Amino acid sequence: MCGIVGLFAKTPEVEANLGALLAPMLHAMSDRGPDSAGVAFYRNPVADGQTKLTLQHDDPRFDWDALRQGMQDAIGADRAVERRANHAVVVAHADAARAESWVEEFFPDVKIMSAGAAIEIYKETGRPEAFIETFDIQGLSGTHALGHTRMATESKVTTAGSHPFSTGLDLCLVHNGSLSNHNGLRRMLRREGVRFQTENDTEVAAGYMMWRQREGDALQQVVDHCIEDLDGFYTFLIGTRDGFAVVRDPIACKPAVLAETEDWVAMSSEYRSIATLPGAESATTWEPAPATLYMWEKERV
């Protein structure tokens, strides 16, 4: 049992207050997932030819300025580093492959949480309310965001094993449910060059989606393949640079609620999270149908 929340801004006012609106939604899911929490925000896209990296180190005193200076000298980087708890956002003046390779070679103890143009991922073990305070997500703006509270089942409680998972540029996934064939899929994806940091089945699903995109699939095709190839029960909330998408397995036994107003689109495992939003009482609210893709993107609303 885990908790999922998502919020897509349809107005500049909601964008400016995205974190302040998402935080109560995430807090409302604390009892569905007391072991860890995490968020993915899409905000402040970088210029073409640059890569935004969200990085994590277990030592809260880690010298992020030394990493940034080394990156600047080697491949180029912005002078600013945005720190949140033991995470940091660094903008490299290089493509993602080169930037990630540099971090892995020269700072192997640093974990790469996400890479892309707009995505930032923050996640940590512990109760969601403590995560919200420690990472001050209330102060974040953005176009859309995803959040997750985890009750650990198939894998141990670690920072890396927390949601969201990102295995592709600006692509991330949060998941409520369980996959029964993730070990076989993991072996297949490793043969295709996909790397994994944990034993979490959600990371396998995220890796599968990235692989399908690499093979040329659009998001609808990715989801069609997921429904065909992923065995188990799941509700997926998928983040992309331009928006987010929701899909449930063909049986749809895992809970999910969607709601939409003129100002926002919201998703959660339970309505009580959506009820924290302004205007929720007049929103159009429904339960997503099985094996059906629901998607919102900036150019579509």
C-alpha positions, 0 to 999 in steps of 0.5 A: 500500500502506497500513496500517489499524488500529482498536480498539473498547473493550468494557470500561472497562479497554480504554477507559482504555488505548486509546492504549497498545493502539493505538500498537503496532498502528500501529507494526506497520504502519510498513513498509506506510506510511512517509510519514505516519500519523494517528489518530482517537480518540473520547473525552470527548464535549462537551455538546449545543450545543457542538462539539469542533474539532481544529485544526492549524497548520504553525507549532509555535509558533502561539498557540492561546490567542489563537485560543481567546480570540478564539473565546470572545469571539465565540461562546463556548469552553472555557477549556482548550486541549489541545495535541498537537504542532502540533494543538489541541483547542478546544471551541466553545460553538456548533454546528459550522457556526458554529464552523468558519465563525468559524475560517475567517474569522478564522484562515484559516491554521488547518486544521480536522482534525475537528469533532463531539461526540467525535472528535479527529484527529491526523495528520502526515507522517513515519514512524509511529514518530515520529508516535506519539512526537511526539503521545504517543497512548499517553496517550489514552483513548477508546471507539474509535480508528482509525489509518492509515499511508500510502504515498503514491501518487496525491497528494503527502505533506502533513499535509492529505493524510494519513489519517484524513479527516473531512468530516462531524460525528464521521465519519471514514474511513481507506482502503487501496486506490485509487479509479478514478473519484474525479475524476468523483465530486469534481466531482459532490460539489462541485456538491453543496456538498462542499469538499475540501482535497486531491487524495486519493481517500480524501477523495473517499470520505469526502465521498461518505459525508458527502453520502449521510448528508446525504441521509438514508442510514443507515450500511448505505445509505451503504455500499450506495451506496459499493459501487454508485458507487465504482469501484476496490479498497478496504478502508474503516474508517469511524469514527462517534460510536458505533463503527466499521465495516469494508467491502471492495469486491466483489473484496476484493483489499486485505487486512483482518483482524478479531478479537474478544474479550470485551474488544475488537474489532480490525481491521488490514490484517495480523494482526501488528498484532492480535497485539500486543493482550492476549488476541489468541491466544484471539480469534475471528479472520476475514477480512471477506467482500467487499461486506459491512458489519461494524459495532460500536457502543456500544449493540450490544455 
